[in-house]
Amino acid sequence: MANREVIVVTTTHDSEDKARELAAKAVRGRLAACAQVYPVRSVYWWDGEVQDAAEWRVDFKTRADLGERLAVFIGEQHDYETPEVVGVPVVTGSRAYLDWVAAETAA
C-alpha cells in the first residue's frame, strides 16, 4: 500500500467524554483503525470575536478512501454548529503500521 493512501482526520470536542465516545464509535464502525484523544487549547474567530477554549482533539487514522465517509459520520455525530473536520495525507510511515491501518479498516 502506498503511504499516500492513509490519512489522519482531525476534529475537536468540548468535552473528553464526547471526544472519547466519538473515537470509539468510529473505531467500532471500522471508519478508523485508531483514534487518539488529547487536550488542546484552541484560539479561533467565532461570532465576531476571538474565542479561547479548552477542547479535546481527536486524530483518526484511516484509509484515504474512507475520508469522506468519516467526515460525514463526524458531522452527523457532532454537536458543534461547524465542527472542524480536516484530513491530511500521511506522507511517510512504517510499512507495518500503514498495513495495520488498512487491515483494521477493511470491510
N, C-alpha and C positions, 0 to 999 in steps of 0.2 A: 504494500500500500504506500502511495506517495505521501510524504509529510503534509502536503497542502490539503489533503482530504480530511484532516482533523481540525476542528475549530474549538475555541473557547468562547462560550456565550456568557455574558455578564448581565446581572441585574442587581438591584438593591431593594431592601425592605426596611421598614421602620422598627421591626422587632426581630429578635433572634428566633423566637418560636415560629413566626411566619416564614422566615428565610429557611429554617431547617425543614419545615413542612413542605415548602415548595421544592426544595432539593430532593427530599425523599420521594415525593410523588413523581418527579421527573426521572429519577433513577429506577424506581419501581416500574414505571411505564416504558423503560428502555429508551427514553429520549436522550439520556446521557449515561455515560459509563460511571461517572462520579461527579460530585459537586463539592466544592469547598465553601464553607461559610465562615466569615470572619468580620470583625467590627471595622468600620471605616468612618471617617469624618467627611461629609460632603458639603461643599460650598457651591451654590448654584443660584441662578437667576430664576425666580418664580413669582408670579402675581405682582410684578412690577418692583420687586426688591430682591436684594441678595439674601438668600437663606443660608443658614449654617446648622447642619443637623447631624446627629449621630445616626448611622444606618448600619445595616448588616449586608455585606456584599456576598453574592453567590456567583461562583465561577463554575460553569458546567463544561465538562469535557465531552465532546460528541463528534460524530461524523459530519462533514460539511453538508451532505445531502439531507441531514435531519435538522439543519439550522432553522429553516423556515417553520417547520412543524413545532420545534421547541419554542421559537419566538411567539407563535400563536398561542401555544399552551401557557407560556408565561403571562401573556396579555390577558388570557381568559381567567387565570387564577389570581391575578394581582389586584390589589385594591387601590393602587395609585391611579390617578387620572391619566397620567402619561408616564408609565414606568420606563426606566432605562432598560433597553434590550439591545445589546451590542455584541456582534460576533466578530472575532478576529481569527485569522488563519494561524495555525501552528506551522512555523517555517522550519523547525528542526526539533528533534526529539529522539529518544531511544526507540529503536525498531520494536523492541518487546512491548514497550508502553503503548505505542501507537497501534500495534496489532491488538493489544488488550482492549483499547477503546473501541476498535472496530468490532471485536468479538462480543463485547458486552452490550453493544447497541444493535446487534443483528436481530432480525425478526425472529 
